[in-house]
Amino acid sequence: MTELPDINHWIAGAAADGQSTRTAPVFNPATGQVAKNVRLASTADVDAAIAVALAAYPAWRDTSQARRQSILFNFRELLNSRKGELADILTAEHGKVTADALGEIQRGLEVVEFALGMPHLSKGDYSENVSTGVDVYTLKQSLGVVGIISPFNFPAMVPLWYFPIAIAAGNTVVLKPSEKDPSASNWMAELFAEAGLPAGVFNVVHGDKEAVDALLVNPDVQAISFVGSTPIAKYIYETAALHGKRVQALGGAKNHMLVLPDADLDLAADAAVNAGFGSAGERCMAISVIVAVEPVADELIAKITERMSGLKVGDGMRGTDMGPLITKVHRDKVASYIDVATADGIDVVVDGRGIEVDGDPSGFWLGPTLFDKVGTDSTVYQDEIFGPVLSVVRVGSYTEGLDLMNRSQYGNGTAIFTNDGGAARRFQNEVQCGMVGINVPIPVPVAYHSFGGWKNSLFGDAKAYGPAGVAFYTREKAVTSRWLDPSHGGINLGFPQNA
């Protein structure tokens, strides 16, 4: 039997075993087979990585902006030219189809390109002669060592939301990716080293809750960035803040799409299928609830069902439309909501279980699933299912739909489909949500705006990337300065004087 390869940590610019002997399996979701094992860091392993990042910080902080930007530009060029390699890693470990994987990398590249503007983004202000001979100016300086904890669903994009900005601003980084698909982080760390990044500036430790907690409590870590479920985001925020750290913790979602009677239903149906089933629904910006203002529901459901029948589910390497879910446990949990729907009297329009797939039958498959006449008292409506499950809730008016949406505990992303500009403008003002799409189903902001939700979808000090990301990874220092006029004590030109 062939021994499976181990995925090591990346510390001080090289692969590192660490002291812990614990490992976890890494599956290929399309085959259901264990492909690799990943090392799980102990507290001592994490502390060692933090110590390396701390030792590297002074030199990196004092590296010129020109040099930092040159290295970041090299990284951008390498990532862009070799993104196909990274896409294959994402498909092999996460299961998403190649097109999804390449799209994820492209959105991450946008943040790298944004971070290339750090010399401009980190400029301070200057006020001359605020009092006689007194000037005041502000500096934006780095924090020190920052920790990043990223989820399984976007193993390249979410780390890229954070570490390019953190590093461009002069910080050093310890990244803890998901142990379910860890290889992408090592690949990016190695690529950054190839681009010229000094050893110790970017480190990767793999692990589970022990590694997470070690990052949260270590006093040398100044800030924590996190994306994941709402319960864990809340835990991350409370624990890290208790230990004096800045925190940006992005949580879960239950994103609604409001469809008004005047909407283009073909556009809305296309959007619902793409936003509901892309990346197998494993994304916090997926549309999971369609709020259909009658009388559009029947026609809209017919159009969605027709489009669903044409989706090809299978191995992401085979040109399919949707891949498997990340693990068997997660697939079974998502599929269990079909039984819940039946028990709750919800119409199961399309049941994704037992579909024919283009791939190994042992893969973690669940086809696109559609529910109609979903009640808000059902856990099908209330829970973040995080899979290819789309629910339709029927309402009688815009106001009823808006009120339903605003009662949700989440406020991550939302969308409205309408041809009425006044209704759209009213919606963007009234909906209680951090990111809004108007005839756009997944309103993820471009890199020079910031990403993040409201309510239980965001905990902490700042949204991700964009201006908020720069503010999060820097701190302002105000300097008040007075220099004596040369006439006060004569001019000293620095020439030697004879006795």
N, C-alpha and C positions, 0 to 999 in steps of 0.2 A: 504494500500500500504506500502510495506516494505521500510523503510528509508535507503538510500544508505550510505555505510561507507565513511568516509572522510580519505584521506591520508594526514597526518600531516607532518610538517618539522621534522628534527632531529637535535637538537641543544643541546650542552653541555651534550651529552651522553644520551639523552632521547627524546621521541616524544614531539613536541611543537606545539601549535595551532597557535602562532603568533597573531599579532593585526589585520591584514587584515581579512575581512569577505568575500572577493571575492573567488570564486571557479570556477573550470572548470570541465567538464565531462571527465571521462576516459572510453573509449569504450572497449568492447570485439569485435575486428574486425570480428571475425568469426560468430557473431550473429547480429551485428549491434546495440546492446543494450548498454546503459550506465550501467557500472558495479560499478563504484565508482565516487566520486568527489575528486579533489585534491585542496588543499588550494593554493592560489596564493599570494606570499609574497609581501608586500609593501616595499618601500625603507627602512622604519624603521625596518621591520623584517630582511631584509638583513643586515643592519648595526648592528643589535643586534647579528646576527650570526658571523659577522666579529669581533665584539668586544669580543665575547667568544673565537674565534680562536686566537685572538691577546693575550688574557690573558693566554691562554694555551701554547703559543709558547715558552716562556723562559724555562719553566720546560721541555718541550719536546725536545727543542734544546740541553739542557744540560743532557738529559738522555743518558746513555752509549749506544754505538753502540750494545753491546751485548744484552742489554735489549730490544732495538728497534727490533733487529733481532729475538729475542725470540717471541715477540708479533706478528711480521709479519709471522713467521713460524706457530704459532698457527692459524692465520687467513688463511694461505694457507691450512692447514690440515682441518679446518672446511669447507672451501669453497669446497675443493675437495670431502669431504665426503657427503656434502649436496647439491651438484650442481643440483641434480634432482629437489629440491624445487625451486631453482632459475630458472631452465629451464621452469617449469610450469608457473611461473610468467611471463616470457618473452612471452610464447605462448599465455597466457590469455590476455595480454595487447598489445603486438605487433602483434601477429598473426603468427609469424614464426613457422615452424614445429619443433617438438621436437629435431630432429637430428640437425637442424640448430642452435637451442638454445644451445644445449650441445656443439656444435662446437665453438660457440661464447665464451662460458664460458671457454673452454679449451684454447683458444688463450689468454684470459685474465689471466688465471692461469700462462701461460708462463711468463708474465710480472711480476707477483708476485714473481715467482721463480728467475727471473733476479734481482729483487730488493733485494732479500735475499743476494746478493753479494755486497751490498752497502759498507761494510767496506773495501773491495778491490777497488771498483769502485771510492770511494771518497778519496783515498790516494793522498797526495800531493807529491811534489818533494823536494829534499834536495841537496844543493851544499855546500860542506865544504871548508872553507878557501879561499873564493873568493878574499879576501884581508887578510892581516895578522891578524889572530884571528877573522875574520869575516865570518859568515855563512849566507846563504840565503835559506829559505825554503818557500814552499807555502802550504796554507791550503784551502780546499774546504769546504765552510760553507753554511748553509741553508739560504734561503731568508727571511722567515717570513710567513705571511699568503698568500696563493695562491688560486686563483679562478679557477674553472673548469666548463665549460659550454658544456654539451654533447647533442648529437642528439637523435632522436627517433629510428633510425634504428638499433643501437647496444646499448641498454640501460645498458648492463653489461660490454661488452668488452671495449667500449671507455672510460668509467670512470676508468676501470682497466688498461688502457694504462698509466694513469696519476697518480692517487692517491697513488698507492703502492710506486712508485719511490719518489714522493714528500714527503710522510710521512717517508719513510726509510731514506731520506736525512736530516730529522729534521725539515721539514716545518709543518705547520698546514693548513687545507684545508677547503674551503667552496665550495661544489659542487651544481651546479644548473642543474639538469637533464631536459630532455624534459617533459613538462607537459602532453604529450600524453601517455607516459608509464613510470610513475614515481616510481612505487613500488620497482623496482629492487635496486635502490639506497638506499632506506631506509633499505631494507633487508640486503644489504652489510654493511651498517653502523652499524646496530644492531649486525651483525656477528662479525665485527671488535671489537666492545665493549666487546662481549663475549670472544674474544681472548685476552683481557686485555688492549686494547687501552684506555688511559686516556680520560676522558670526555673533549670535546672541541677540540680535535686534528682533528677530522673528523666530519664535519657538512654538512647537506643537507638542502637546501632551495628550495622550488618549486615555480614556477612562470612563468611569461611571460616577455615581453620586460622591464617592470618596474624593475623586479628583475635583469635582465641582466645588465641594465644600472647602477643599484646601485653597482654591482660588478666592473664595468668598471671605475667608477669615484671615488670610495672610496679610500682615500689616504693610508689606512692601508693595502690594497691589493698590493702585490709586483709584481705579475705575473698572467697572464691569459692564460689558455689553452682552445682551442675551436675546435670543429669539426662541420661542417654544410655546407650550401650552399655557393657558392662563394660571392654573394652580401653581405650576413651577415658576412662572414669571413673578408671581406674587411672593413666592418663597425666596427667589433670588433677590428681589428688591428688598424685602424686609431683612434678610440676613446680611447682605452686603452693606446696606445703609446702616444697620446696627453697628457694623465694624468700620464706619466712617468713610465709606467709598461713594463716589459718584456711581449712579446706576441708570442705565437705559435698558429696560426689560420689556420686550415686545411679546404680548401674549396671543391668545387665541381669537377666534372670530366665528361668526355665523352670518355671512354676508348675504344681504337681500338685494334683489333686483326688482324694482317697481316697473311694471309694464302698464302704461295708460292705454285707453281705447284707441287713441289716435296714432299709436306707435306703428312703425313699419315692422310687421310681425315676422317677415323673413329675416330682417336684420336682427330682431330680438331672439329668434330661434337659433340662428347661427351663433350669436353671442352666448346664449345659454349653454349650448353644447360645448363650445370652446372653453368657456369659463368654468363650467361644471365638471368636465371630464378631462381637461388637459392636465398632464402630470398626474393622472389617475385621481384627481381631486385632492391630492396631498399638498395643498398649499393654503396658506392663511388668507390669501386673497381670492380663493375660489368662490364662485357664486354657488351657494347651497340652497337658497330659498328664492323662488320666483313668486313675487306678490302680484297676482294678475287681477287687474281691475276689470270686473265684468262689463261687457260680455265677451272678453277676448280669450278666456281660459281654454275653451274647447278647441278653438282654431289654433291657438299657440301650442297646446299640447300635441295636437296632430302633427304640426310642423316639426316640433322637437323630436317626436317619436320617429318620424320619417328619417330625420338626419341621424338619429342614434342607430338605426338599422344599417347604416352604411359605414359605421366605425369598425375598423379592424383592430382587434385586441391581440397582442402577442409580444414576442421577444422584440425589444426596442432596437435590436440590431438588424431587424428584417423589414424595415420600412413600414411598420405598423403605426396606427394612430394613438394607441394607448397601451402602456405596459402594465406589469404586475404591481401589486402593492409591496411595501418594503419588507414585511415579514409575514409569516403564517399567522402569528398571533394577531397582528394588526388586521390582516385580511379577514380573519374569522370574526373579529370584533365588529368591523364595518358590516360584514354580511349579516350579523345578528340583528341589525336594525330592520332588515326585511321581515323577520319574524315579529319584531315589535310593531311594525307598521300594520301587518295583518291583524294582530291582536287588538290594535287600537282602532280598527275599522277604516284604515286609510286605504285608498285604492292603489294597488301595486300595478302601475301601467306597464313598466318594463322591469323584469327581475333579472339581475345580472349574474345570478348563480348558474353554474353549469353551462356556460356559453362555450362555443367552439373557439379555440384560440390557435394562433399560429406560433406554436412554441411547445416546450416540454410540458406535459400535463401535470408534472409535479410543481410547477411554478405557482406563485402566490396570486392566483387570478381571481378577479371579480369584474364582471362587465359593467358597463354603464347602467345605472338603475334610476328609475323615475317613479316618484310618488305623486298622487293627486289628492286633493281634498284633505290636506294635512291640517290637523288641529293643533293649536298652539299649546295645548296641555300635554301633548305627546313628547316623549324624549327624542323622537325623530326630529321634531322641530327645535327642541331646546338645546340638544347636545351638539358640540362640534364633532361631527362624524369623521371628518378628515379622510374622505374617500370618494369614489365616483357615484355619489348619491345626490340626486336633485329632487327637491320637494316643491310642490306648487301649493300655495295658499291663495284661496279666492277671497276677494274683498269687493265691496260694493262701491267704493269711492277712493279718490286720492287721499282724502283725510283719514279714512279708516286704515288705508295701507301705511301712511306715514306714521300714524299713532302706533300701529303694530310694530313697525320697525324701530321706533324710538323707545319702545318698552324693553327692547333686547338689552341684556347685560353687556353685550359687546358693541363696539363702535369702530371697527377696523375699516373695511371698505364697503361701499354701496354703489348702486347705479340706478339710473332712471332711463327708461326708453320712452321717448315721446317726440312728436314734431311740434310741440307747443313751447316756444321760447319762454313765455311767461311762467308756465308750469315748471319748467326746468330751473328757472331762476329762483322761483319760490322754494323748490326742493333743495337746492344747494344751500339756501339760507336756513331752512327749517330742520333738515335732517341732522341727527346727533351722531356724527360719524367723522372720522379723521380724514378719509380720502373718498372723494365723490367722483363718479363717472357719469357723464351725460351722453347717452348713446355709446358709452365705452364700458364694457363689462368688468374689466380688471384695471382700475385706475391707479396703477403703481406709478408714482411720480418719477420723472427723469432725474438723473443724478444731481442736478443743481437745484432741485427742490428736495424736501425731506420726507421720509417715509415713516408713518406711524399713525396709530388710531387713537380713539378716545375710550373712556370708561374702562372696562376690564380687558381691553385690548392693549393697554400701554401702562406701565408702571415706571416711575422714575423721572429723571431730569430732562430728557431730550429725546426727540425722534432720531431716526437713523439717517446717515449720510446727509448730503446737502449742507446748507448753512448750520442746521442744528448739529450735524456731526462734527463740523469744525469747532463749534462752540463747546461741544462735549469734551473733545480731546485737547482743548487748550484752556488756560486760565489767564485771566487778565491781571496785569500788574500796573498800577499807576505810579508814575515817577514825577515828583515835584522838584524842579532843579533851579538853582541860582548860582551864577558864576560872577565873580567880581569883575568889574570893568578893568581892562589893562591899565588905564590911567590911575587906578587906585594905588597900585604899588609899582608902577613902572613896567616897561616891557622887557621880558627876558627872552632873547632869541636863542638861547642855548649855547652861545659861543663860550669857549674857555676864557677865563679872566686872568690877567696877570696880577700877581700879588702887589 
